[in-house]
Amino acid sequence: MPFEIIHFRGSDDIIREKNMENYVLSTLEYVADALHGSLYRGELLRQALRDSGWRENGSLNFLEGRRYQYKGFKRGIALEGSFAAYEFILEGLFRLQVGFDKGMIETGILMLTSQRSEKSSYGSSRNLAAVEVEQLYPTISMPVSIALFDLGFPEISNGEEVD
């Protein structure tokens, strides 16, 4: 599987109660397939989430009067993420926490790249995410899932990989 999902504070129970387990997994698989090896991931992600029904509710905004939006939303679950850098974990968790505190969402799924520098002394992305989510409590107190993706390296048209 090109991604792994880690649940915190009962987020998996909320997803299960909403009968969204298979739906969430199939969406994450579709996102992984659509984005694997691609160079321009933003529009591809929006299209994949639109195709999967996560962008149908009209407004994805979580702050009134601002353009801040979740990547997707369905049945009280928000999708947020960035595949540019793992370090988006802080901003992504904050964005989800805002919606949770406002009563807009019950849980969130944060999609991140699992690729980090080989020089990192912090171990695997999975271990780092687990430590960071726990260290951010009580500031980030919501039930949340983190999906770590290995999307490979983008390829340009002549078959060469982009660094």
Buried (B, 14 or more C-beta within 10 A) or exposed (E): EBBBBBBBBBBBEBBEEBEBEEBBBEBBBBBBEBBBEBEEBEEBBBEBBEEBEBBEEEEBBBEEEEEEBBBBBBEBBBBBBBBEEBEBBEEBBEBBBBBBEEEBBBBBBBBBBBBBEEEEEEEEBBEBBBEBBEEBEEEBEBBBBBBBBBBBEBEEEEEEEEE
